Amino acid sequence: MAYRKIEEYNEETLQSLMESYSNVLAALGEDTEREGLLKTPLRVAKSMANLTQGYKMDAVEIINSAKFTESYSEMVIVKDIELYSMCEHHMLPFFGKAHIAYIPNGYITGLSKLARVVDCFSRRLQVQERMTHQILDAVQEALQPLGVAVVIEAKHLCMMMRGVQKQNSSTTTSAFIGEFEKEATRSEFLRLISAKLH
């Protein structure tokens, strides 16, 4: 049996996006009937629907779907979570990694759920600063832990390929709450996400 990829899209949204992107191509002076561009509006419409699917996700619900009672009370860290998002100012990609830690207070969540929370907020038009706090707030609301820490490191194409065109620049944002507001706990977290343990 041949491989078949199944994708689901809202047809009304897809049609609206296709028309818009066809108009954009025409406004740029392109021939929308040219062979190479015939399916471009559809491809871009599907791509944008995929890249913004986070609007349909609920981060707290994601965490609660795998929330377990557990007496473990040491720091839990999931680091180097890849993220791909789009800057809401220029609609150009930014990409990098997120590091999330929390100190349980009776509950833990499945480790993959933290990565899914990153996807929930990165798959939207975003600014890195806001996304950092959104991730922290979701973990705090769902688990009510003793503390949460989030650090995001990313490269922004709006700085690299337009505007100032600085190829080696990167942006780091952080947010801390609870126990992570204490210097010793925060320092331990920052040391652990920087360490190469394997």
C-alpha positions as CSV (number, residue, x, y, z in Angstrom):
1,M,0.0,0.0,0.0
2,A,1.4,3.4,-1.0
3,Y,2.2,6.0,1.7
4,R,-0.6,8.5,2.1
5,K,-0.4,11.6,4.3
6,I,-3.7,12.7,5.8
7,E,-4.1,16.3,6.7
8,E,-7.1,18.1,8.1
9,Y,-7.9,21.7,7.5
10,N,-10.9,24.0,7.9
11,E,-11.9,24.4,4.2
12,E,-13.3,27.9,4.7
13,T,-10.1,29.2,6.3
14,L,-8.0,27.5,3.7
15,Q,-9.9,29.0,0.9
16,S,-9.7,32.5,2.4
17,L,-5.9,32.1,2.9
18,M,-5.4,30.9,-0.6
19,E,-7.2,33.9,-2.1
20,S,-5.2,36.2,0.1
21,Y,-1.8,34.7,-0.9
22,S,-2.8,34.7,-4.5
23,N,-3.4,38.4,-4.2
24,V,-0.1,38.9,-2.4
25,L,1.7,37.2,-5.3
26,A,-0.1,39.3,-7.8
27,A,0.7,42.5,-5.9
28,L,4.4,41.5,-5.9
29,G,4.2,41.5,-9.7
30,E,4.2,37.7,-10.1
31,D,2.2,35.7,-12.7
32,T,-0.1,33.6,-10.5
33,E,-0.7,31.3,-13.5
34,R,3.0,30.5,-13.9
35,E,3.6,26.8,-13.5
36,G,5.8,27.1,-10.4
37,L,3.2,29.2,-8.6
38,L,0.0,27.5,-9.5
39,K,-0.2,25.6,-6.2
40,T,1.8,28.1,-4.1
41,P,-1.3,29.8,-2.5
42,L,-2.6,26.3,-1.4
43,R,0.8,25.3,-0.1
44,V,1.3,28.5,1.8
45,A,-2.2,28.4,3.2
46,K,-1.6,24.9,4.5
47,S,1.7,25.9,5.9
48,M,0.3,28.9,7.8
49,A,-2.5,26.8,9.2
50,N,0.0,24.3,10.5
51,L,2.4,27.0,11.8
52,T,-0.5,28.7,13.8
53,Q,-2.2,25.6,15.1
54,G,-1.3,26.6,18.6
55,Y,-4.4,28.9,18.7
56,K,-6.5,25.8,18.9
57,M,-4.6,24.3,21.8
58,D,-5.1,24.7,25.6
59,A,-1.8,24.5,27.5
60,V,-3.4,23.9,30.9
61,E,-5.5,21.1,29.4
62,I,-2.4,19.5,27.8
63,I,-0.6,19.4,31.2
64,N,-3.8,18.2,33.0
65,S,-4.2,15.3,30.6
66,A,-1.1,13.6,32.2
67,K,-1.2,15.0,35.7
68,F,-0.2,12.5,38.4
69,T,0.0,12.6,42.2
70,E,3.6,12.2,43.3
71,S,5.6,12.9,46.4
72,Y,8.8,13.8,44.4
73,S,9.8,17.3,45.5
74,E,13.1,18.0,43.7
75,M,13.7,20.1,40.6
76,V,12.3,18.6,37.3
77,I,14.0,20.0,34.2
78,V,13.3,19.4,30.5
79,K,15.9,21.3,28.5
80,D,16.7,21.9,24.9
81,I,13.1,21.7,23.7
82,E,13.2,22.8,20.0
83,L,10.8,25.6,19.1
84,Y,9.8,27.2,15.9
85,S,7.6,30.3,15.9
86,M,6.9,33.4,13.9
87,C,7.4,37.0,14.9
88,E,4.1,38.8,14.9
89,H,5.7,42.0,13.7
90,H,7.2,40.8,10.4
91,M,5.7,37.2,10.2
92,L,9.2,35.8,9.8
93,P,10.4,32.8,11.7
94,F,12.3,32.6,14.9
95,F,13.7,29.4,16.3
96,G,15.7,28.0,19.1
97,K,15.2,26.1,22.3
98,A,13.3,26.3,25.6
99,H,14.3,25.1,29.0
100,I,11.6,24.5,31.6
101,A,11.9,23.5,35.2
102,Y,9.4,23.1,38.1
103,I,9.5,21.9,41.7
104,P,6.5,19.7,42.3
105,N,4.1,20.3,45.1
106,G,2.2,17.0,45.1
107,Y,1.8,16.7,41.3
108,I,4.0,16.0,38.3
109,T,3.1,15.9,34.6
110,G,4.3,13.7,31.7
111,L,7.6,15.1,30.4
112,S,6.3,15.2,26.8
113,K,3.6,17.6,28.0
114,L,6.1,20.3,28.7
115,A,7.3,20.0,25.1
116,R,3.7,20.2,23.9
117,V,3.1,23.3,26.0
118,V,6.0,24.9,24.1
119,D,4.4,23.9,20.8
120,C,1.1,25.3,22.0
121,F,2.5,28.8,22.4
122,S,5.2,28.8,19.7
123,R,2.7,27.8,17.0
124,R,1.2,31.2,17.0
125,L,2.2,34.7,15.9
126,Q,4.4,35.6,18.8
127,V,7.0,37.7,20.6
128,Q,9.6,35.7,22.6
129,E,9.1,37.7,25.7
130,R,5.4,37.0,25.9
131,M,5.8,33.3,25.1
132,T,8.3,32.9,27.9
133,H,5.7,34.1,30.4
134,Q,2.8,32.2,28.8
135,I,4.7,28.9,29.3
136,L,5.5,29.7,32.9
137,D,1.9,30.7,33.7
138,A,0.5,27.5,32.1
139,V,2.8,25.3,34.2
140,Q,2.1,27.3,37.3
141,E,-1.7,27.2,36.8
142,A,-1.9,23.5,36.0
143,L,0.4,22.0,38.6
144,Q,0.6,24.7,41.4
145,P,4.2,23.8,42.0
146,L,6.6,25.4,44.4
147,G,8.3,27.2,41.6
148,V,8.6,27.4,37.8
149,A,11.5,28.6,35.6
150,V,11.6,29.1,31.9
151,V,14.5,30.2,29.7
152,I,14.2,30.6,25.9
153,E,17.1,31.1,23.5
154,A,16.3,31.9,19.9
155,K,17.5,33.4,16.6
156,H,15.1,35.8,14.8
157,L,15.1,36.0,11.0
158,C,13.6,39.4,11.3
159,M,17.0,40.5,12.6
160,M,19.1,38.2,10.4
161,M,17.7,38.6,6.9
162,R,16.1,42.0,7.1
163,G,16.6,45.2,9.1
164,V,19.9,45.2,10.8
165,Q,20.9,41.9,9.3
166,K,23.0,40.6,12.2
167,Q,23.7,36.9,11.5
168,N,25.1,35.9,14.8
169,S,22.7,37.6,17.2
170,S,20.5,35.6,19.5
171,T,18.0,36.5,22.1
172,T,17.6,35.0,25.6
173,T,14.5,35.6,27.8
174,S,13.7,34.2,31.2
175,A,10.9,34.0,33.7
176,F,10.9,32.7,37.3
177,I,8.3,32.3,40.0
178,G,8.2,30.8,43.5
179,E,11.4,29.0,44.7
180,F,13.2,30.0,41.5
181,E,13.1,33.7,42.6
182,K,15.7,32.6,45.2
183,E,19.3,33.1,44.0
184,A,20.5,29.6,45.0
185,T,17.6,27.7,43.3
186,R,17.8,29.9,40.2
187,S,21.6,29.4,40.0
188,E,21.2,25.7,40.2
189,F,18.7,25.7,37.4
190,L,20.9,27.9,35.2
191,R,23.9,25.7,35.9
192,L,22.1,22.5,35.0
193,I,20.7,23.8,31.7
194,S,24.2,24.8,30.7
195,A,25.8,21.5,31.7
196,K,26.6,18.7,29.3
197,L,25.5,15.7,31.3
198,H,25.7,13.1,28.5
